[in-house]
Amino acid sequence: MSTAPHVKIAMIGAGPVSLTLANILQNNNISFTVFEAAESIRSSGGSLDLHPESGQLALKEANLWDTFVKHSRPESDCDKIVNIDGEVLWDENILPKPEQSEEEKFAGRPEIDRRLLLKILSDNLKSENLEFSKRLDRVVASSSEPTKYDLHFTDGTQESGWDLVVGGDGAWSKVRALVTDVKPAYSGISMVEVNQHNIHSNPWLVEFVGLGSMFSFGEGRAVMAQRQGDGGLRTYACLRAPEDFPQNVRHRLERPGHREEAVR
């Protein structure tokens, strides 16, 4: 076995991309450390659809393909589109489905719950390569070694001498400034997420949403619902609105008596 070059790689954020890369590095005996701001692996958002040429390929490189197959949902690779009044315009749930081999089932975009994907990825990593409660404050070029970087965390600690720093901590990544001075821009769309557990207690809702995702679009607004493998449903209400819209809504909901007014 060839020996990988000795480099120090830091990954900021323990999301799906960072953890997938971490598994690939681990398989190739390349040292790395993942720094995560939270106290443990955290999951937010709905399920993910993984394409053969990208996400699926990465999981094969990480030697996690069989585990992914066990937990993913190829049957949820189907969409339903309704107009804003609920009229069904397109429904892949009712299209004829020919018999498929295991390989054919994964030729599309099978869904997997983000929670399960993160568990698969993190459980396969050596615990010493994951550091929690480490919120990055800034990344700076090393004063002693110009080709290396130092990590400064909000708890006052510092990690020095990194050859490569990967920013996997979202659009406002603290690593972003090292590669571009372009700031993230508000898209003009705000979303509200609603979670409902065990939708099987509501047969009508189960049938209306279908096995995968349902989309309803209107002028400047949309509703998207997505089935989850744990029996839940995630629904997103989207609206074209000013950037301060979420803060204004939160302020209104927190006003005394607002809940009573809303109920009436």
N, C-alpha and C positions, 0 to 999 in steps of 0.2 A: 504494500500500500504506500502510495506516495505521501510525503509529509506536506501538509498545507503550509504556506508561508505564515510566519508569525506576525499577525496584525491584530490591533485592538479595534474592535467594531462595537459601537454603542448604538442601540436602537431606543428611540424615545417614544413611549406609548406601547401598550400591550394589546393592540387591536389585531384584527385578522391578518392584515398585511405584514406587520412586524413579526407576529408569531409564525406565520408561514415561512418568511425569510429565515427566521431563527432556526426552524426545523431543518431547512435546507443546509444552512451553515453547519449545524450540528452533525448532519449526515456526512459532511465533507471535512470534518475535524478542524473547522475554522472557529477560533474563539470569538465570543461575543458576550455582551450583557444587555439585557432589556431592562430599561428603567420605566416604571409605571407610577403615575402620581397617586393612584388609588391604593387602598390597603390590600386589594386582591383583584383577580380578574373580574372585570365588570362588563356587563352586556347591556346594550341599548339598541333599539331599532329592531326591525322585523327580520324575516328570513332573507337569505341571499341566494341568488341564482348564479351558479358557477358554470361558465362556458368551457367547452372542451379545450380551446386553444389558449386559455388563460388560467382561470382558477383551478380547473381540473388538472391541467398540466403541472401546475405548481404543487398540488397535493401529491401527485405521482412522484415528483422530484423529492418530496419530503417523506416518501415511503408511507403515506397515510391514506392511500387510495382505498384499500379494503375497509378501513374504518369509516371513511366518508360514505362509501356505498351502503354500509349498514345503517347509517343514520339519516341519509338524504331522502328526499321525496320526489322521484321523477314524475309521479302522477300530478304533482302540483305545478308542472310546467304547462299551465294552460291559463288563458286570459278570458275575461268576460268584460264587455263594454256596454254600458247603458247610458242613455241620455240623462240629463239632469233631473228629469221627471221619473226616472226609473224604468223607462221602456228599454227592453233588451235589443241591442243593435247587432251584437256579435257574441257568440258563446261557444268557446272551444270545448266546454264540458260535454256538449251533446254531439260533437263530431264523432263519426265512426273511428274506433281505435283498433287497428289491426294488431295481431299478436306480435310482440317484439322480443328479441333476444335481450339478454342483460346488457350487451354492448350497445344495442340500438336504443335502449331506454336512456342511456347516458350520452347519446349523441346530441341531445338538446341542451336544456339548461335546468337541471334538477335543482330544487330548492333544498336548503338546509337551514334550520333555525340558527341564528347567530350565536345563541347561548351554547348550543351543542358544538358548533364549529370551534368556538373559543376553547371549550373544554377539551376537545380532541387535540387541538394544537398545543395547549399549555400542559396537558397531562403528559405529553410525550417529551417535554423538555426537562433537562436536568435543573433541579430547583436552584442550584447555586448560580445559574445564569439569569435568574429573574430577581429583580430588586423592586420591592413595592414601597409605597409612601415616599417616593422620590420625584417630587415635582420640579421640573427644570425651570430655572429662572432665565438663564442665558448660556449661549455657547460662544466662546472666544478663541481666537488663534493663540496657541501657546507662545509665551514670551521667550521660552528657552529653546523650543523646537518649532520653527515656523511652519512646518508641514503637518503639525499635529494640533489637536484641539483640546480645550479644557471645558468641562461641564460644571456650571455653578447651579446648585439647587437652592430652593427657597428655605430649606432647613439650615442653611449656612455651610453645608458640606461642599466639597469640590472633588471631582474625579478628573485626573489629568492624563495627558499623553495618548489621546485617541487618534487613530489613523483615519477612521471613517465614522461619521455620525449620520444616522438615518433618522429623518423626521417622520415618525408615524403617528404624530399627535394631532392630526386634524388640520383644517384650513389655517388656523392661527398658530401653527407650529412655531416653536421658538427656534427651530433650525432653519426656517424659511428664509430669514434675512441673509443667510450665508450664500444662498443661490440666486436670490432675486430681491429687488426693492419694491416689487409690485405687491400691493396690499389686497387682501380678499375684498370683493365688492358685494354688496347686498343684491340679490337677484331680483328683488321686488316681490317675492312670494314668501308668505309666512305659512307655517303648517302647525296644526294642533293634532296631537296624537291621542287616541282613545284606545284603551285596551279592554277587551271583554274576555273573561275566562270561561271555559267550558261552554262553548256556543252550541254544543250538541243538545243542550237542554232547550234550545229554540230551533226546532226542525225547519221552520220557514227561513230563518236566517242562514242556516247551513246550506240549504238548497239554493237560495238566492245568490250567495257569494260564490259558491262552487268550490272546487278543490284547490284552486290557486289564488289568483288575484282578480279583483274586480275594479274597474275604472269608470268614473262618471265625470264628464267634462262639461263645463258651461263657460259663459263669457266671464273671464277673470276669476274663475273658481273651479274647484275640482274636489272630488271625494274618491279616495282609493282605499280599498279594504284588502287585507292579505291574511290568508289562513296560516296558522302556525301548527307545527307538529305536535305541540303539547295540548291541542284542543282549544287553543285560544284564537282570538281574532284581533288584528291590529288595524285600526282605521285612521286615516289621515285626512283631515279637512284642510284644503289649501285655498288661499285667498291672496289676490294681488292687493297689497296694503303697504303703507309707509313703514319704514324700518322700525319705528318705535311702537308699532301696533301691539306686539306681545306685551310690552311693559304697560301700555295703556289698558289693555284687557285685564291684566293682573291687578292693576290698581283699582279698576271698577269692581272686580270680583271681591276685593278685600274691603270694599266700603261697607260700613255697618248697615244691615238691613237689605243688602243687595240680594242675598240668597232667598230671603222671603219674597222679594219683589219678583225674582226669577221664577219661583214656584207658582205664584199667582198668575 
